[in-house]
Amino acid sequence: MIRRATDRLGTSVVLTVLGFLVALLAGRPEAALLVMPWAVLLTLGLANTKQGEMKVSVDVAQDRVVVGDQIDIKTTINEATGTVLVKCVSHERLWPGTKPVSAPNTQVVEPIVAGTATVHCSLEATAWGTHDLGKVQLQITEPYGLFKWSAIQNQPSMVRVHPTQVELRDLITPRLVRRITGSHLSSAVGRGVEYADIREYGPGDSLRDINWRASARSQELWVSERHPDRATDVVLFLDSFVESGHDVQKVVGMAIEAAVGLAESHLAATDRVGLVELGGIVRWVAPSTGRIQLQKLTDALLSTGLYANATERDLGVIPPRALPPRSFVVALTPLLDDRFIQALFLLAARGHDVAVVECVPDWGSFDTDLTEASKVANRMWQAERQVARDRLTDAGVSIAPWDEGTHVDLMISELTRRRQRSVRVAPR
């Protein structure tokens, strides 16, 4: 704890010294009597100097909220000595990603006498992520108010702030599926609902598959063939490389918002969903199913860190169980880092079905603030980005742009249309 003098100490010293100087130099003893209360206050305050003792506990009512929700925090102080000022300090200092509910007031200050007391504070979650709200700034005023002690107590109280929930009406149809019943239409022929074709009746065919209308017209038995519904392995491939020139937090926030929606929708379709984060660090969550897997994926996405790192990152460090063969890889990236683009080529070369959601940064007035030479360089850079997109398309990777003003369903519809138009299909 840090000890500081208060304004009362300075006032007491100045008035006491001036009073005694006037009494001595001017020969007026009544001047000393006038400042005698300040001298007594100074004497008692210096004689009773001691540091306050306290035990602080922080209780956060919610451990999971959505952006825009209110977080209620209760701070309890036990065995406090003297007067304690508990401050819920503004988000710019202690609690990033939150702001006080009672704006424009940025602090909740309450004096507490010795004993046990409770201070309540309400904050609004403004940014996705995992936030530690266990920091509390304390001020302890010594008896007679000449000195005060200040400290920041930190008792970890993690709150996970989820992005705004996105409900998807459609899913991106994978090209490769597993032999497990699911919600994706397979190109193979078997037991299913979707009509595929008809053929002549053969030994072993079920009577339930006979197409009686076609059989009545041809006077021969014909059976209907159908496409079965299958599940697949979906791997969300997240780009957390930091590139300058755009709002990194907003772009990655878009990617995480889409990733949470895709994970929830594919898990509801009985798909196995996993996560691979490639950026300043390399992390992964092996594909699995169920509500527990959704919680694992959400926690991993909310703890995504943005690290400016110039070292090379390679997919070789990722175990095979994190990227099973014939997986459906959905990459979420602004396509600004060459290392991530090369990883997409590598995934396509390994036989994975790769689709890219390009989270387009908001350049704002970037083009208007450039000189003529800078504008030419910017056009050349945009041309290089388009060349990278074309190369990915030639490698069988479909790309759909997505900006902040477009709903996720529209982006998925555009990506599905481009995948259907693609002529290249990964080998089986």
C-alpha positions, 0 to 999 in steps of 0.5 A: 500500500502507498501512503500519501499526505492529505491536504489537511496535513499541509494546512495544519503545518502551515497554519501552526508554523505561521501562528507561532512565528507571528506570536514570537516575532510580533510579541502577540501570544494570542496568535498562538492561541488562534492556531492551537487547534491546528497544532493539537490536530497535528500532534494527535495525527502524527502520534496515531499514525497506523496503517489500516487493515482489511480483507476484501472479497469481490462477488460478481453476480454473473459469470457469463453475459452478452454484450450490453448486459449489466454486471452486478458487483458486490464488494465486501470489506471486513475488519477495516480500520479507520474510514475506507473509501471503496472505489469502482474505478472507470473501465479505462483504468481497471476494467477494460471492456466495461463502463459504469451504468450510471453515466457520466459518473465514473466512480462509486465512492462510499465511506465506511466506518470500522467493521464490515461493510458492502459496496454495490456497483453495476457495470455494462459489458461493452466488449466481448472477451474474458474480463477480470473484474476482481480489481478494487481500488481502496483508500484508507484514511488514518485517524484525524485525516492527515495521511491516507493509504491507497492500494489496488486489491486483485481477487480474480473474478472472471466474467466471460462476455459473449458477443451478440447472439447470431441465429443462422437459418442456413449452414454452409454445406460441406462437400465431404461428410462422414458415415454418420447420420446428420443434417447435411445432404450427401452426394452418395446414394443410400437411405435418406429423404432427398430424391436422387434417381430411379433404377430397376428393381434388383435383388435385395431392394426393399419394397418400401423403395419401389416407385409405384408410379414409374413401375405402373407406366413401364410395367416393370418394377423401379425403385427410388434412390435417395441421398442420405443425410450425413454429419461432418467434422467442422474446424473453425480456423481463426486468424488472430494475426495483428496487422496495422491499418485497421481496427483489429478489435472490430475485425476479430470481433466480427470473426468471433461473432460468426464463429460462435454462431457457426459452432452453435449451428453445426453442433445442433446439426450433430456435427463435430466442431473444433477450433484452430487459432493461428496467430501470435500463439497457436491453440486448438480444440479437438472436434467433438459434439455436445453442449460441453463442446460448445462451452469449450469452443466459446471459452477458447474464442472469448480468450482469443488474444491479439499478439503482434508477432513476427515469428513464423507459425506453422500448422505442423505443431497442430496434432492430427486429432485437431485437424482430422482428415477430410475435415470441413475447414471454415476460415475466418480471416481478413486475408491480411497476413501472408502466413495465414494465406499460406496455411489456407493453401496447405490445408487445401493441398492436404485434401480438406474442404476449405471455405473462407469468410473474409472479414473485411476491415472498415477502411473509412476515409483511408483512401481520401487521406492518401497522397497520389503516390500512396493511392497508386501503392494502395491500388497495387496492394489491393491488386495483390490481395485480389491475386491471392483471392484468385489463387485460393479460388483456383486451389478450390477454396471459396471466399465470400466477403463479409463486412460489419453492415451485412447479416451473417445469413447473407454472407453464408448464402453468398458463400454457398452460392460460390461453392456450388459454382466452383468446378473443382471438388476435393478428391475422395 
